[in-house]
């Protein structure tokens, strides 16, 4: 049974997983209770923003 996922919970979960500080308890809870689609979408958005930020910083420092 899936519950409707709160967007803030998804964002916090993705950010904590990206930093490596998400507990295994929370990871299991996310996997068991929710659809993976919101996590995939937020993860892709996070990756694009992260890479874009790095490119901007490198471009700014080099030039």
N, CA, C and O atoms as a GROMACS GRO file, in nm:
protein
  252
    1UNK      N    1   0.084  -0.118   0.000
    1UNK     CA    2   0.000   0.000   0.000
    1UNK      C    3   0.088   0.124   0.000
    1UNK      O    4   0.180   0.136   0.081
    2UNK      N    5   0.061   0.215  -0.089
    2UNK     CA    6   0.142   0.336  -0.096
    2UNK      C    7   0.066   0.454  -0.038
    2UNK      O    8  -0.056   0.464  -0.051
    3UNK      N    9   0.140   0.540   0.026
    3UNK     CA   10   0.083   0.663   0.080
    3UNK      C   11   0.123   0.777  -0.012
    3UNK      O   12   0.221   0.768  -0.086
    4UNK      N   13   0.046   0.885  -0.007
    4UNK     CA   14   0.086   1.002  -0.082
    4UNK      C   15   0.209   1.062  -0.015
    4UNK      O   16   0.212   1.082   0.107
    5UNK      N   17   0.308   1.090  -0.094
    5UNK     CA   18   0.436   1.135  -0.042
    5UNK      C   19   0.439   1.287  -0.031
    5UNK      O   20   0.403   1.358  -0.125
    6UNK      N   21   0.483   1.335   0.084
    6UNK     CA   22   0.500   1.478   0.108
    6UNK      C   23   0.628   1.522   0.036
    6UNK      O   24   0.732   1.459   0.051
    7UNK      N   25   0.620   1.628  -0.042
    7UNK     CA   26   0.733   1.672  -0.124
    7UNK      C   27   0.852   1.711  -0.037
    7UNK      O   28   0.966   1.687  -0.075
    8UNK      N   29   0.827   1.770   0.079
    8UNK     CA   30   0.938   1.808   0.167
    8UNK      C   31   1.009   1.685   0.221
    8UNK      O   32   1.131   1.686   0.237
    9UNK      N   33   0.935   1.581   0.249
    9UNK     CA   34   0.995   1.455   0.297
    9UNK      C   35   1.083   1.395   0.188
    9UNK      O   36   1.192   1.344   0.216
   10UNK      N   37   1.037   1.402   0.064
   10UNK     CA   38   1.115   1.350  -0.048
   10UNK      C   39   1.244   1.430  -0.064
   10UNK      O   40   1.351   1.373  -0.082
   11UNK      N   41   1.234   1.562  -0.058
   11UNK     CA   42   1.352   1.648  -0.074
   11UNK      C   43   1.453   1.621   0.036
   11UNK      O   44   1.572   1.606   0.009
   12UNK      N   45   1.407   1.615   0.160
   12UNK     CA   46   1.497   1.588   0.273
   12UNK      C   47   1.560   1.450   0.258
   12UNK      O   48   1.679   1.433   0.285
   13UNK      N   49   1.482   1.353   0.216
   13UNK     CA   50   1.533   1.218   0.198
   13UNK      C   51   1.640   1.213   0.090
   13UNK      O   52   1.744   1.149   0.109
   14UNK      N   53   1.616   1.279  -0.022
   14UNK     CA   54   1.714   1.280  -0.132
   14UNK      C   55   1.840   1.354  -0.091
   14UNK      O   56   1.951   1.308  -0.119
   15UNK      N   57   1.826   1.469  -0.025
   15UNK     CA   58   1.944   1.545   0.017
   15UNK      C   59   2.026   1.469   0.120
   15UNK      O   60   2.149   1.467   0.113
   16UNK      N   61   1.959   1.407   0.217
   16UNK     CA   62   2.034   1.331   0.317
   16UNK      C   63   2.100   1.208   0.256
   16UNK      O   64   2.210   1.170   0.297
   17UNK      N   65   2.036   1.146   0.159
   17UNK     CA   66   2.098   1.032   0.091
   17UNK      C   67   2.217   1.078   0.008
   17UNK      O   68   2.318   1.008   0.002
   18UNK      N   69   2.207   1.194  -0.055
   18UNK     CA   70   2.318   1.246  -0.135
   18UNK      C   71   2.439   1.281  -0.048
   18UNK      O   72   2.553   1.265  -0.092
   19UNK      N   73   2.414   1.327   0.073
   19UNK     CA   74   2.523   1.360   0.164
   19UNK      C   75   2.573   1.237   0.240
   19UNK      O   76   2.677   1.243   0.306
   20UNK      N   77   2.500   1.128   0.231
   20UNK     CA   78   2.542   1.005   0.298
   20UNK      C   79   2.505   0.998   0.444
   20UNK      O   80   2.566   0.921   0.519
   21UNK      N   81   2.406   1.075   0.487
   21UNK     CA   82   2.370   1.076   0.628
   21UNK      C   83   2.232   1.017   0.655
   21UNK      O   84   2.182   1.025   0.768
   22UNK      N   85   2.169   0.960   0.554
   22UNK     CA   86   2.037   0.902   0.573
   22UNK      C   87   2.050   0.768   0.645
   22UNK      O   88   2.134   0.686   0.608
   23UNK      N   89   1.968   0.747   0.746
   23UNK     CA   90   1.973   0.622   0.820
   23UNK      C   91   1.911   0.509   0.738
   23UNK      O   92   1.827   0.533   0.651
   24UNK      N   93   1.953   0.388   0.767
   24UNK     CA   94   1.898   0.273   0.695
   24UNK      C   95   1.750   0.255   0.728
   24UNK      O   96   1.674   0.204   0.646
   25UNK      N   97   1.710   0.297   0.847
   25UNK     CA   98   1.568   0.289   0.886
   25UNK      C   99   1.483   0.377   0.795
   25UNK      O  100   1.379   0.334   0.746
   26UNK      N  101   1.528   0.501   0.771
   26UNK     CA  102   1.454   0.592   0.684
   26UNK      C  103   1.455   0.544   0.539
   26UNK      O  104   1.356   0.557   0.468
   27UNK      N  105   1.568   0.487   0.496
   27UNK     CA  106   1.576   0.436   0.359
   27UNK      C  107   1.477   0.322   0.339
   27UNK      O  108   1.407   0.317   0.238
   28UNK      N  109   1.471   0.230   0.435
   28UNK     CA  110   1.376   0.119   0.425
   28UNK      C  111   1.232   0.170   0.426
   28UNK      O  112   1.147   0.121   0.352
   29UNK      N  113   1.206   0.270   0.510
   29UNK     CA  114   1.071   0.328   0.517
   29UNK      C  115   1.034   0.392   0.384
   29UNK      O  116   0.920   0.378   0.338
   30UNK      N  117   1.126   0.463   0.322
   30UNK     CA  118   1.100   0.526   0.193
   30UNK      C  119   1.074   0.421   0.086
   30UNK      O  120   0.986   0.438   0.002
   31UNK      N  121   1.151   0.314   0.088
   31UNK     CA  122   1.137   0.209  -0.014
   31UNK      C  123   1.008   0.129   0.002
   31UNK      O  124   0.948   0.088  -0.098
   32UNK      N  125   0.966   0.107   0.124
   32UNK     CA  126   0.849   0.023   0.148
   32UNK      C  127   0.717   0.097   0.131
   32UNK      O  128   0.619   0.038   0.086
   33UNK      N  129   0.714   0.223   0.167
   33UNK     CA  130   0.586   0.293   0.176
   33UNK      C  131   0.554   0.384   0.059
   33UNK      O  132   0.441   0.433   0.049
   34UNK      N  133   0.647   0.408  -0.029
   34UNK     CA  134   0.625   0.512  -0.129
   34UNK      C  135   0.661   0.466  -0.269
   34UNK      O  136   0.738   0.371  -0.287
   35UNK      N  137   0.605   0.534  -0.365
   35UNK     CA  138   0.641   0.512  -0.505
   35UNK      C  139   0.780   0.570  -0.530
   35UNK      O  140   0.812   0.675  -0.474
   36UNK      N  141   0.861   0.507  -0.612
   36UNK     CA  142   0.996   0.560  -0.637
   36UNK      C  143   0.997   0.683  -0.728
   36UNK      O  144   1.098   0.755  -0.732
   37UNK      N  145   0.890   0.709  -0.799
   37UNK     CA  146   0.888   0.818  -0.897
   37UNK      C  147   0.923   0.955  -0.838
   37UNK      O  148   1.006   1.025  -0.897
   38UNK      N  149   0.864   0.998  -0.726
   38UNK     CA  150   0.902   1.130  -0.673
   38UNK      C  151   1.049   1.138  -0.635
   38UNK      O  152   1.112   1.242  -0.653
   39UNK      N  153   1.104   1.029  -0.584
   39UNK     CA  154   1.246   1.027  -0.546
   39UNK      C  155   1.336   1.036  -0.669
   39UNK      O  156   1.439   1.103  -0.666
   40UNK      N  157   1.296   0.970  -0.776
   40UNK     CA  158   1.373   0.974  -0.900
   40UNK      C  159   1.371   1.115  -0.958
   40UNK      O  160   1.475   1.166  -0.999
   41UNK      N  161   1.254   1.177  -0.961
   41UNK     CA  162   1.241   1.312  -1.017
   41UNK      C  163   1.322   1.413  -0.935
   41UNK      O  164   1.396   1.494  -0.992
   42UNK      N  165   1.309   1.408  -0.803
   42UNK     CA  166   1.384   1.500  -0.717
   42UNK      C  167   1.533   1.472  -0.727
   42UNK      O  168   1.614   1.565  -0.726
   43UNK      N  169   1.571   1.345  -0.736
   43UNK     CA  170   1.712   1.310  -0.750
   43UNK      C  171   1.773   1.364  -0.879
   43UNK      O  172   1.886   1.413  -0.878
   44UNK      N  173   1.699   1.354  -0.988
   44UNK     CA  174   1.748   1.408  -1.116
   44UNK      C  175   1.759   1.560  -1.109
   44UNK      O  176   1.858   1.617  -1.156
   45UNK      N  177   1.659   1.625  -1.052
   45UNK     CA  178   1.664   1.772  -1.037
   45UNK      C  179   1.782   1.813  -0.950
   45UNK      O  180   1.853   1.908  -0.982
   46UNK      N  181   1.804   1.742  -0.839
   46UNK     CA  182   1.917   1.771  -0.752
   46UNK      C  183   2.049   1.757  -0.826
   46UNK      O  184   2.138   1.841  -0.812
   47UNK      N  185   2.061   1.650  -0.904
   47UNK     CA  186   2.185   1.626  -0.979
   47UNK      C  187   2.211   1.737  -1.080
   47UNK      O  188   2.325   1.783  -1.093
   48UNK      N  189   2.108   1.779  -1.152
   48UNK     CA  190   2.123   1.887  -1.250
   48UNK      C  191   2.164   2.017  -1.181
   48UNK      O  192   2.254   2.086  -1.229
   49UNK      N  193   2.100   2.050  -1.071
   49UNK     CA  194   2.134   2.173  -0.998
   49UNK      C  195   2.276   2.164  -0.941
   49UNK      O  196   2.351   2.261  -0.946
   50UNK      N  197   2.312   2.049  -0.887
   50UNK     CA  198   2.445   2.029  -0.828
   50UNK      C  199   2.554   2.044  -0.934
   50UNK      O  200   2.652   2.115  -0.913
   51UNK      N  201   2.538   1.976  -1.046
   51UNK     CA  202   2.638   1.984  -1.153
   51UNK      C  203   2.643   2.125  -1.211
   51UNK      O  204   2.751   2.176  -1.239
   52UNK      N  205   2.528   2.188  -1.229
   52UNK     CA  206   2.524   2.326  -1.278
   52UNK      C  207   2.595   2.421  -1.185
   52UNK      O  208   2.666   2.511  -1.230
   53UNK      N  209   2.577   2.403  -1.055
   53UNK     CA  210   2.645   2.487  -0.957
   53UNK      C  211   2.796   2.467  -0.963
   53UNK      O  212   2.872   2.563  -0.960
   54UNK      N  213   2.839   2.342  -0.973
   54UNK     CA  214   2.982   2.314  -0.984
   54UNK      C  215   3.041   2.376  -1.111
   54UNK      O  216   3.149   2.435  -1.107
   55UNK      N  217   2.970   2.363  -1.222
   55UNK     CA  218   3.018   2.423  -1.347
   55UNK      C  219   3.028   2.575  -1.336
   55UNK      O  220   3.124   2.635  -1.384
   56UNK      N  221   2.929   2.637  -1.273
   56UNK     CA  222   2.930   2.782  -1.253
   56UNK      C  223   3.049   2.824  -1.168
   56UNK      O  224   3.118   2.920  -1.200
   57UNK      N  225   3.074   2.752  -1.059
   57UNK     CA  226   3.185   2.785  -0.970
   57UNK      C  227   3.318   2.769  -1.043
   57UNK      O  228   3.404   2.857  -1.034
   58UNK      N  229   3.335   2.660  -1.114
   58UNK     CA  230   3.460   2.637  -1.187
   58UNK      C  231   3.479   2.744  -1.294
   58UNK      O  232   3.589   2.797  -1.310
   59UNK      N  233   3.374   2.776  -1.365
   59UNK     CA  234   3.382   2.880  -1.469
   59UNK      C  235   3.417   3.015  -1.407
   59UNK      O  236   3.499   3.089  -1.462
   60UNK      N  237   3.357   3.047  -1.293
   60UNK     CA  238   3.383   3.174  -1.226
   60UNK      C  239   3.526   3.180  -1.174
   60UNK      O  240   3.589   3.286  -1.184
   61UNK      N  241   3.578   3.072  -1.121
   61UNK     CA  242   3.713   3.071  -1.066
   61UNK      C  243   3.818   3.075  -1.177
   61UNK      O  244   3.919   3.143  -1.163
   62UNK      N  245   3.794   3.004  -1.285
   62UNK     CA  246   3.891   2.998  -1.394
   62UNK      C  247   3.897   3.129  -1.470
   62UNK      O  248   4.005   3.173  -1.509
   63UNK      N  249   3.784   3.193  -1.490
   63UNK     CA  250   3.784   3.318  -1.568
   63UNK      C  251   3.787   3.434  -1.477
   63UNK      O  252   3.786   3.548  -1.522
   0.00000   0.00000   0.00000
